[in-house]
Every structure is written in structure tokens, then in C-alpha cells.
């Protein structure tokens, strides 16, 4: 491994380095551009014991030393951590600053750049923290979720908008305003004790302008430098376009997100090692189970293959999915394991499936047509042949960067149930964004803060408490219970978790698909018609033959399986087929 060490003075890189510790050997000392930094390559033998490793520096006969802690590795990784997130799971995605304030003592931390202005400031710190999440694990688990995904918890010591977490300023510090390392350990341990899993949000592409290694760069090319500030084009096509120009490719890949988020140079081997080692260290230190990787396509993709491989080699069960906010299945599939015969082959297991998102929103909001409405979702899923394993894609209706889905669908409870039914019954790893179950309904206007509202009841003194049934409106409880019932069924349905998918061409505003395996078959029927429709079932005989009854998963009602069934306007049926 490689240790990056900063000295307190110029010409520190002229020091002679030695380690006298059983099982550890200095292999190479690398001198960086910045004379205050040294990179030491060391080898650690299997016989090395945990302890404080003394690293000695000598220059002109004067010696001094620093201690580096060598910790014991975790045991039992196959069952207690690095478990991976699969299609058996249900993810609850939340922003720690906006979920619940479990410890008011960490709201304001002396010495950090952004001051605490309170909840009246939309883009400021609101005081939510990791302890607030731990205190509401009952709520999250009652809804049916098996996995927690938090926006980044690493410190963002930025002057403004530090709450979202995507501008790291120190990779090895958990933000003290979230409760620090202790609170993060406690939350993960509490989740694991309940049989739940934890995803950490990774950002490899960029850091905050106040990052300790940006303010004092170890080497001149630590960042992707430009003569003047150059923003990324946000156009993903140059990554795979056979006709692209070199400048377009460089602008997309090496351009900065904003002036406050400098782009890391993954072609610098020391940067690459720094990021990969941090990812491995995080799994060991905190015991996380999987990764969501921010802005995946903007990273240098050969570096990402190397990083992914390092994690999967060390933790064979661990999984990751990358954010691919693009339009088009070819675009999206390029960035993950696919079936294309092309020069670059990604090893990323899965992605955040924006194509299925667009398909679902089209199904909910568009009038049924040849390419519109349900046909859009059907066609999107028909493209799954390009992926190595589409079941490793994360599917969702909204997130922290998008308009709240309840707003997008016109606050229509029937559409809401239809969309969530698809999320919980289609292939892939389902994700629910916090507050969706509470029918939060804002657009991103005038800012992203609108879709990142606090959960009522997460702060002392709130007039309502949405974490308990008595504090929710009847419609909120209806939505909560709908998700809870369907997610509860899903927990025990191998057909919905890992079963095959067969979908039928949508006709006359009706879309039907089945999830099935050797144990069971579940039929999902959706209508985009405004009035009741009678559906002839003979077209679905491939999956219905041999069954005589249906059980409505959401109501428990059992009925004979006849030659037809009726579905209400904008209705959704989830039927287990019985013999």
C-alpha cells in the first residue's frame, strides 16, 4: 500500500525514511512535486500485528518520527458486512441533514466555515444528523426497507451549501455536524444488528475547493488543470462516440462541475491510489455493505475499473451502482457491464437506472400510444438484452436531484400507487427516496432545497410528527400502508426478488407483466384508462396455465381465475396466482 505523508516544512521529501516494525517493510520512497509531501510504498506481511507503527525520518543526523495506526481486519465479512446490495433488498435513500436531528449539540461546530443558520435558510445546515437516523430505524424498517443509503457523510468544510455532502474536504473525517465517526459506527452497527445493510455514497470525480489536498496539492497535476476555469459539458456522448473530438472528450471528462468542485486527475497514480485505498479502508473501518458512485461517467473509466476490481477482489460479495444521469439505453449501458463487443468494457455491476425512470414517468403521465405511455416503459425493459445483469440496476421514481414524483404526476394517488408498484415488482434493486411515502410534493424551483425538505417530527418542537401514524394525514397513512404491505409481501416473495420477468405488449391502455420462478408467479396488471376495463386473459396463457385462483396481494382477497378480469380506472393489481 501507499502512505501519503505531509511534513511541516519545505524539503521534507529529502528526508530518509525507515520503519522498524515486525512485518512491515519500506519498498520505495516517492518524492512528489511539492517538497512537503512524501509517498511511501510499504508491504505488510500476514504476520504483522496491529499496533502503532513508528515511521522515522532522518535528515542531517536529526531524527523524528510519526505514529501510523495499523488496525486489525474485521472478521466474518461474509455475513456481517460487505454483504452487497441485491434485488432482494429495498433501499431507503435519505439526506442526513434533512431527516431528523438526534443531537442538537452538534448543530454548530466551532472552527468550521459554514455557520449554523437554522431551518429557515433553505440551503443551509438544518441540524439533521446520523443519530437522528439511528433513532428512527424502527420507522424505516416498518416501511419495509432493508438498506440505508445516505448522501455523503464525509466532512464538507465549505463556506456554503455544505449540507448535501458532495464536496469532500477531508476523506478521513466524518462530518462532526453529522455526529462524526462515533455516530456513524453506532448507526451501522445498529442497522446490522437488525439485519439491515448500509450503502455509502462515493465521490471519486471531484472534491470541494477547500479539500486539504487541494489547498496544498501534493503534485502539480493532482487536479485536471486548465489555463482558465473550464466547466464540464455534461454531455456523456464523447465518452463513447466513435466520431468525437479530443477536445469534446477532455471537456466532458476533465472539466470541473463548478468552480468550487475541482476535478481530480485519476491519471496521476498517487491520486488513484489515494482514492482506491480510501474505499478499501472505509469498508474495513465502518463495515459498509455497498457503494453508490456519484457522477460515474465523469470519472476516468479505466481508473474506475481498477477501483471497482480492487473492492470486488477484496470483498467478493460487495456491490456498487453508479449514477448515470443520461438519456438512452446505449449511453447508460456503456458505463456498466454489458454485452457489447467494443474496445472499452466496464466492470461496474449496476447503475441508477434513469432509463427505467423515464419509462415509468412516461407510463404515468403520457397518454397511451405506440411509443408513449405504458409503451415507453415496455420498450425500455425490452432493451435489457444489452446488460450483463439488469437485476443489479437500481430503480426509482425520484431522488435528491429530481422533482418530487408526487408533484410530477399531479398529486394523483392512483398514479402514485401505480408507480410504486412498478418499483417494488419490476426487476432490479428498488429505491425509495425519503418522504415519498409521506407524499412530499415539491419541484426543484427555485432550488434543489425544495426537494430536500425536513421530515416533520424530526426536530423537537415540530407541530406534526410524520414518524407516527397519528401524526400523518389519512392520505399519507394510505400511502405509507400501501408501501408497507407490498414491501412486506416482497420480503417473502422469491418471484419478486429474483424471479424472471415476462412482459406482454401493452394494448388499449393495459400493461401486464409477470414475475415468476419455480415457487410462485405474480401477475401485475396496470391500467392507464380512466374508466373500468375488462381484460381477456387468454393472451397471458403462457403464465396463467395451471392456475385456478388469484390472491390480491394488497387486499388478501382470493378469487377464481376466470377468462377475464376487471380493473378500475388508473388501477393496479398485484395478483399471486394459485393452483
C-alpha positions, 0 to 999 in steps of 0.5 A: 500500500501507499502512505501519503505523508505531509511534513511541516516544512519545505524539503521534507521529501529529502528526508530518509525514511525507515520503519522498524516494525515486525512485518512491515517493510519500506519498498520505495520512497516517492518524492512528489512535486511539492517538497512537503509531501512524501509517498511511501510504498510499504508491504505488510506481511500476514504476520504483522500485528496491529499496533502503532507503527513508528515511521522515522525520518532522518535528515542531517543526523536529526531524527523524528518520527510519526505514529501510523495506526495499523488496525486489525481486519474485521472478521466474518465479512461474509455475513456481517458486512460487505454483504452487497446490495441485491434485488432482494433488498429495498433501499431507503435513500435519505439526506442526513441533514434533512431527516431528523436531528438526534443531537442538537449539540452538534448543530454548530461546530466551532472552527468550521466555515459554514455557520449554523443558520437554522431551518429557515435558510433553505440551503443551509445546515438544518441540524439533521444528523446520523443519530437522528437516523439511528433513532428512527430505524424502527420507522424505516424498517416498518416501511419495509426497507432493508438498506440505508443509503445516505448522501455523503457523510464525509466532512464538507468544510465549505463556506456554503451549501455544505449540507448535501455532502458532495464536496469532500474536504477531508476523506478521513473525517466524518462530518462532526455536524453529522455526529462524526465517526462515533455516530456513524459506527453506532448507526451501522452497527445498529442497522446490522444488528437488525439485519439491515445493510448500509450503502455509502455514497462515493465521490471519486470525480471531484472534491470541494475547493477547500479539500486539504489536498487541494489547498496544498496539492501534493503534485502539480497535476493532482487536479485536471488543470486548465489555463482558465476555469473550464466547466464540464459539458455534461454531455456523456456522448464523447465518452463513447462516440466513435466520431468525437473530438479530443477536445469534446472528450477532455471537456466532458471528462476533465472539466470541473462541475463548478468552480468550487468542485475541482476535478481530480486527475485519476491519471496521476497514480498517487491520486488513484491510489489515494482514492482506491485505498480510501474505499478499501479502508472505509469498508474495513473501518465502518463495515459498509455493505455497498457503494453508490458512485456519484457522477460515474461517467465523469470519472476516468473509466479505466481508473474506475475499473481498477477501483471497482476490481480492487473492492470486488477482489477484496470483498467478493460479495460487495456491490456498487451502482453508479449514477448515470444521469443520461438519456438512452439505453446505449449511453447508460449501458456503456458505463456498466457491464454489458454485452457489447463487443467494443474496445472499452468494457466496464466492470461496474455491476449496476447503475441508477437506472434513469432509463427505467425512470423515464419509462415509468414517468412516461407510463404515468403521465403520457397518454397511451400510444405506440411509443408513449405511455405504458409503451415507453416503459415496455420498450425500455425493459425490452432493451435489457438484452444489452446488460450483463445483469439488469437485476443489479440496476437500481430503480426509482421514481425520484431522488435528491436531484429530481422533482418530487414524483408526487408533484410530477404526476399531479398529486394523483394517488392512483398514479402514485400507487401505480408507480410504486408498484412498478418499483417494488415488482419490476426487476432490479434493486428498488429505491425509495427516496425519503418522504415519498411515502409521506407524499412530499410534493415539491419541484426543484424551483427555485432550488434543489432545497425544495426537494430536500425538505425536513421530515416533520417530527424530526426536530423537537418542537415540530407541530406534526410528527410524520414518524407516527401514524397519528401524526400523518394525514389519512392520505399519507397513512394510505400511502405509507400502508400501501408501501408497507404491505407490498414491501412486506409481501416482497420480503417473502416473495422469491418471484419478486426478488429474483424471479424472471420477468415476462412482459406482454405488449401493452394494448388499449391502455393495459400493461401486464407483466409477470414475475415468476420462478419455480415457487410462485408467479405474480401477475401485475396488471396496470391500467392507464384508462380512466374508466373500468376495463375488462381484460381477456386473459387468454393472451397471458396463457403462457403464465396463467396455465395451471392456475385456478385462483388469484390472491390480491396481494394488497387486499388478501382477497382470493378469487377464481381465475376466470377468462377475464378480469376487471380493473378500475380506472388508473388501477393496479393489481398485484395478483399471486396466482394459485393452483 
